[in-house]
Amino acid sequence: MSPDSLIDGVPETRLALADRGLQYGDGVFETLAVRAGRPEFWEPHLSRLAAGCERLGLPLPGAGLLRQEADRLCAARDRAVLKIVLTRGCGGRGYRPPQPCTPTRALSCHPWPADAVPLAPVAVRWCAHPLSENPRLAGLKHLNRLDQVLARAEWDDPDLQEGLMCLPDGTPVEATAANLFLVRDGRLHTPRLDRAGIAGIVRGVLIGRARQLGLEVLEARVDRDELLAADELFLCNSVYGLRPVRALGERRWPAPGPLTQYLAEDFETLRRAEAA
């Protein structure tokens, strides 16, 4: 049977107390869907991992080693979620990064969430807690997720599946665990991620695919009024793909809308091709 987790290639579940990922959130991570024993969209995830390591000054483990360990965990799992965490490793007390550093790589495989159903309509809310604004970290999937933790703690209503997060000035950016798209007059809009937010893999795939299909895609600031005036609204991430928003406060949308449905079906075709 495949192990559920590997730390530096060894079946293990515990990090060293001195690991900088634990001490300071000093690292990056990736979350991948697993289908038929294979992690989906491996190359885009690896590219984002490499970009995050470069920006933080972390050595990147060999791609072959990461893939070997990922395959070891994912083998014989029909549907699962794979998480890859890279930290700067252990370095004693103090913020100064150790030179040289020996990164820690931690890979874990988790059961497929019961609610991860593509095209399942969701109701969302506005989060009161804002995203921290930091252009140098914008787009990165770094380990400090306290903004998302505090935002997600704001509600415990089973009828609400997600919360939309904004910059301190009220500009919408993303959901707590997903990217955000809106449809207006047949065009796709998605918030820019130059000040905060995560550059999601599915977000990138959808932008590229939509343009291949001849659709106009705008990455720009979106205010709350524009968002509420949208014809369709949907969220996306690597686990559940696309999920249409059916309600935000008093605003209601038909879910899924026609363009959301079209893009979701096209995306699921891409996912099946990945697993083939």
C-alpha positions as CSV (number, residue, x, y, z in Angstrom):
1,M,0.0,0.0,0.0
2,S,1.2,3.5,-0.8
3,P,2.1,5.7,2.2
4,D,0.0,8.8,2.9
5,S,3.0,11.1,3.4
6,L,6.7,11.5,2.8
7,I,9.1,13.9,4.3
8,D,12.4,14.1,2.4
9,G,11.4,10.8,0.8
10,V,10.7,8.9,4.1
11,P,7.3,7.9,5.3
12,E,6.7,10.4,8.1
13,T,4.0,12.8,9.4
14,R,6.0,15.1,11.6
15,L,8.3,18.1,10.8
16,A,11.2,19.1,13.0
17,L,10.3,21.7,15.6
18,A,13.1,24.0,14.2
19,D,11.8,23.8,10.6
20,R,11.3,27.3,9.2
21,G,8.1,26.3,7.6
22,L,6.6,25.7,11.0
23,Q,8.5,28.6,12.7
24,Y,7.9,31.3,10.1
25,G,5.8,30.0,7.3
26,D,9.0,30.2,5.2
27,G,8.1,28.1,2.2
28,V,5.7,27.4,-0.6
29,F,3.1,24.7,-1.4
30,E,1.0,23.2,-4.2
31,T,-2.3,21.4,-4.1
32,L,-3.0,19.0,-6.9
33,A,-6.0,16.9,-7.9
34,V,-5.2,13.2,-8.4
35,R,-7.1,11.2,-11.0
36,A,-6.4,7.6,-11.9
37,G,-3.2,7.6,-9.8
38,R,-1.7,10.6,-11.5
39,P,-1.4,14.3,-10.3
40,E,-3.3,16.6,-12.7
41,F,-1.6,19.5,-14.5
42,W,1.8,18.5,-13.1
43,E,3.9,20.8,-15.3
44,P,2.0,24.0,-14.5
45,H,2.1,23.2,-10.8
46,L,5.8,22.5,-11.0
47,S,6.4,25.8,-12.9
48,R,4.6,27.7,-10.2
49,L,6.5,25.9,-7.5
50,A,9.8,26.8,-9.3
51,A,8.7,30.5,-9.6
52,G,7.8,30.7,-5.9
53,C,11.1,29.1,-4.9
54,E,13.0,31.6,-7.1
55,R,11.2,34.6,-5.6
56,L,11.8,33.4,-2.1
57,G,15.4,32.3,-2.8
58,L,14.7,28.6,-2.0
59,P,16.6,25.8,-3.8
60,L,14.2,23.7,-5.8
61,P,14.5,19.9,-5.5
62,G,14.9,18.1,-8.8
63,A,11.7,17.7,-10.8
64,G,12.4,14.0,-11.3
65,L,12.7,13.5,-7.5
66,L,9.5,15.3,-6.8
67,R,7.6,13.4,-9.5
68,Q,9.0,10.1,-8.3
69,E,7.8,10.8,-4.7
70,A,4.4,12.1,-6.0
71,D,3.9,9.0,-8.1
72,R,4.8,6.8,-5.1
73,L,2.0,8.5,-3.0
74,C,-0.6,8.6,-5.7
75,A,-0.2,5.1,-7.0
76,A,-3.4,3.1,-6.9
77,R,-5.5,6.1,-5.8
78,D,-8.4,6.7,-8.1
79,R,-9.3,10.2,-6.8
80,A,-7.3,12.0,-4.2
81,V,-5.6,15.4,-3.3
82,L,-1.9,15.7,-3.3
83,K,-0.1,18.5,-1.3
84,I,3.5,19.4,-1.9
85,V,5.2,21.6,0.7
86,L,8.7,23.0,0.4
87,T,10.3,24.9,3.3
88,R,13.7,26.4,3.9
89,G,14.4,23.6,6.3
90,C,15.9,24.0,9.8
91,G,18.0,27.0,10.6
92,G,17.8,27.8,14.3
93,R,16.3,30.9,15.9
94,G,16.0,34.3,14.1
95,Y,14.6,35.5,10.8
96,R,17.8,35.6,8.9
97,P,17.7,32.7,6.3
98,P,20.5,30.1,6.8
99,Q,23.2,30.1,4.2
100,P,23.3,27.6,2.7
101,C,20.0,26.0,3.5
102,T,18.8,22.5,3.2
103,P,15.1,22.6,2.1
104,T,12.5,20.2,3.5
105,R,10.1,18.6,1.1
106,A,6.9,17.2,2.5
107,L,4.3,15.5,0.3
108,S,1.0,14.1,1.5
109,C,-2.0,12.5,-0.1
110,H,-5.6,13.1,1.2
111,P,-9.0,11.7,0.5
112,W,-11.1,13.3,-2.2
113,P,-13.5,15.8,-0.6
114,A,-17.1,14.7,-0.8
115,D,-18.3,18.2,-1.8
116,A,-15.7,18.6,-4.6
117,V,-18.3,18.3,-7.4
118,P,-17.7,20.2,-10.6
119,L,-20.4,22.7,-11.5
120,A,-22.1,22.4,-8.1
121,P,-23.6,25.8,-7.5
122,V,-22.4,27.7,-4.4
123,A,-23.6,30.5,-2.2
124,V,-20.9,33.0,-1.1
125,R,-20.5,35.9,1.3
126,W,-18.3,39.0,1.6
127,C,-15.5,38.4,4.1
128,A,-14.8,41.2,6.6
129,H,-11.1,40.2,7.0
130,P,-9.0,41.8,4.1
131,L,-6.2,40.3,2.2
132,S,-2.8,41.6,3.1
133,E,-1.4,43.8,0.3
134,N,2.2,42.9,-0.7
135,P,3.2,43.1,-4.4
136,R,6.4,41.1,-3.7
137,L,4.4,38.1,-2.5
138,A,1.3,38.6,-4.8
139,G,0.5,35.5,-6.8
140,L,2.7,33.2,-4.7
141,K,1.3,30.2,-2.9
142,H,3.4,30.7,0.2
143,L,2.9,29.0,3.5
144,N,1.5,32.0,5.4
145,R,-2.3,31.6,5.0
146,L,-3.5,33.5,8.2
147,D,-5.6,35.9,6.1
148,Q,-7.5,32.9,4.7
149,V,-7.8,31.2,8.1
150,L,-9.2,34.3,9.8
151,A,-11.6,34.9,6.8
152,R,-12.9,31.4,6.8
153,A,-13.5,31.5,10.6
154,E,-16.1,34.2,10.0
155,W,-19.0,31.9,9.2
156,D,-20.3,28.5,10.1
157,D,-23.4,28.3,7.9
158,P,-23.7,25.1,5.9
159,D,-25.6,27.1,3.3
160,L,-22.6,29.2,2.6
161,Q,-19.7,27.4,0.8
162,E,-17.2,30.3,0.3
163,G,-16.3,33.8,1.1
164,L,-15.0,36.6,-1.2
165,M,-11.9,38.4,0.0
166,C,-11.0,42.0,-0.8
167,L,-8.0,44.3,-0.5
168,P,-8.1,46.8,2.4
169,D,-9.7,49.4,0.0
170,G,-12.6,47.0,-0.7
171,T,-11.4,45.8,-4.2
172,P,-12.5,42.1,-4.7
173,V,-9.6,39.7,-5.4
174,E,-10.5,36.1,-4.8
175,A,-12.3,33.6,-2.6
176,T,-10.7,32.1,0.5
177,A,-9.7,28.9,-1.5
178,A,-10.4,29.7,-5.1
179,N,-10.0,32.3,-7.9
180,L,-12.8,34.4,-9.1
181,F,-14.2,35.0,-12.6
182,L,-17.2,37.0,-13.8
183,V,-19.0,37.1,-17.1
184,R,-20.2,40.3,-18.6
185,D,-21.6,40.7,-22.1
186,G,-19.9,37.5,-23.2
187,R,-16.4,38.5,-21.9
188,L,-14.5,36.9,-19.0
189,H,-13.2,39.2,-16.3
190,T,-10.9,38.1,-13.5
191,P,-9.2,40.3,-10.9
192,R,-5.6,41.3,-11.3
193,L,-3.2,39.7,-8.8
194,D,-0.5,42.2,-8.6
195,R,-1.1,43.3,-5.1
196,A,-2.4,40.2,-3.4
197,G,-4.0,36.8,-4.1
198,I,-2.8,33.5,-5.5
199,A,-2.2,32.9,-9.2
200,G,-4.2,29.7,-9.4
201,I,-3.2,26.9,-11.9
202,V,-6.8,26.4,-13.0
203,R,-7.2,30.2,-13.4
204,G,-4.2,30.2,-15.7
205,V,-5.5,27.2,-17.7
206,L,-8.9,28.8,-18.1
207,I,-7.4,32.1,-19.3
208,G,-5.3,30.4,-21.9
209,R,-8.0,28.0,-23.0
210,A,-10.7,30.8,-23.2
211,R,-8.4,32.8,-25.5
212,Q,-7.8,29.7,-27.7
213,L,-11.6,29.5,-28.0
214,G,-11.8,33.1,-29.2
215,L,-13.2,34.6,-25.9
216,E,-12.0,37.9,-24.6
217,V,-10.4,37.7,-21.2
218,L,-9.7,40.8,-19.1
219,E,-7.4,40.8,-16.1
220,A,-8.2,44.1,-14.4
221,R,-9.5,45.7,-11.2
222,V,-13.1,44.8,-10.5
223,D,-15.1,46.7,-8.0
224,R,-18.1,45.4,-6.0
225,D,-20.7,47.1,-8.1
226,E,-19.2,45.5,-11.3
227,L,-19.1,42.1,-9.7
228,L,-22.8,42.4,-8.6
229,A,-23.8,43.5,-12.1
230,A,-22.1,40.5,-13.7
231,D,-24.2,38.1,-15.9
232,E,-22.5,35.1,-14.3
233,L,-20.0,34.5,-11.5
234,F,-17.9,31.4,-10.9
235,L,-15.0,30.2,-8.7
236,C,-12.2,27.8,-9.7
237,N,-9.5,25.8,-8.0
238,S,-7.4,22.7,-8.7
239,V,-9.7,20.3,-6.8
240,Y,-13.2,21.0,-7.8
241,G,-12.6,22.8,-11.1
242,L,-15.3,25.4,-11.8
243,R,-18.2,26.1,-9.5
244,P,-20.9,28.6,-10.4
245,V,-22.0,31.2,-7.8
246,R,-25.7,31.1,-7.3
247,A,-26.0,33.8,-4.6
248,L,-24.0,36.6,-3.0
249,G,-26.0,38.3,-0.3
250,E,-29.3,39.3,-1.9
251,R,-28.0,38.9,-5.4
252,R,-29.0,35.7,-7.3
253,W,-27.7,34.2,-10.5
254,P,-28.9,31.3,-12.6
255,A,-26.2,28.7,-12.0
256,P,-24.5,27.6,-14.0
257,G,-24.8,30.3,-16.6
258,P,-24.3,29.3,-20.3
259,L,-20.6,30.4,-20.6
260,T,-19.7,28.9,-17.2
261,Q,-21.3,25.7,-18.3
262,Y,-19.4,25.7,-21.6
263,L,-16.0,26.4,-19.9
264,A,-16.6,23.8,-17.2
265,E,-17.4,21.1,-19.7
266,D,-14.3,22.1,-21.8
267,F,-12.2,22.0,-18.6
268,E,-13.4,18.6,-17.6
269,T,-12.4,17.4,-21.1
270,L,-8.9,18.7,-20.4
271,R,-8.8,16.9,-17.1
272,R,-9.8,13.6,-18.7
273,A,-7.1,14.1,-21.3
274,E,-4.6,14.7,-18.5
275,A,-5.4,11.4,-17.0
276,A,-5.3,9.5,-20.2
